Amino acid sequence: MTATYALIRDTFREAFARKVFWGFFGCCTALLLFFIFLMRVDVVAGATATVSLFGKTSPGQDVTKIVKGTQGFIAAFMYVAGIALAVFASAGLVSAMFEPGRIELLLSKPVSRTHLLLGRFAGNVLVVASNVWYLTIGTWLIFGIKTDVWGTGFLLSSLWTIFMFTVLLTVIVLVGVLFDSGAVAIMVTFAIMIITPILAQKDQIERLLSSEWSRDLLRVMYYVLPKFSDGAKLVHHLIVNEPVTDWMPLWSTAIFGAAMLGLAIWRFERRTF
């Protein structure tokens, strides 16, 4: 546990030094301040009369709809833009581990290679997760205190965002182990983020394909790769408190992440530096 804590702390220190953590923290704080000062709630006779946000004023009875809509926007921002920024930042943190001189120093420590890689991996996840939770919990408290609308859906949606980033981070780690390149890791990860929403339209695309083998290839790619766009739908269901009927995107994406991380560990154990 001491070694694990040291590896995670080292990752945080590097994130601080590279301004990665402070960049995320600054963006989240700016958004929270935006809601604190631009959201106005008028109360008449102890009840919410009007709610003003983004320059629009709505009756008090629509407050729940306004809150959930705004929370949905924030969740979508964290899910798409937040993960994209996290990928950029984490690719640099991962590739820095394999820089000449740095990797030799790390390998000289009395820690197994698997432990070393997993410790850095956990540190990267916690750097991003801490900022996601900071923005999520802060927004939840601001809206709850101002409007008295509380719900767990928005809080739960952040868990899927962190989960999807964790899966994409396994790709970054694998590419980092194979090529020592943050740029290549970014390109591969973004390719997955772009391709998977297209694959999610497989039912429509299959009608355009003329051969059965191409349809089979499409289905295999859809079920093997992470379900980035399907995850956005799951986040929406959580926020509006709708039941989630299909958990296939969760377990299939988890299997993909476990496979990528397993390959990264296997290659790292056998690689010479």
PyMOL commands that set and color helices and strands:
alter all, ss='L'
color gray80, all
select helices_A, chain A and resi 2-17+20-38+60-97+102-107+113-147+153-179+182-199+202-206+212-224+228-239+248-270
alter helices_A, ss='H'
color red, helices_A
select strands_A, chain A and resi 40-44+47-53+56-59
alter strands_A, ss='S'
color yellow, strands_A
deselect
rebuild
show_as cartoon
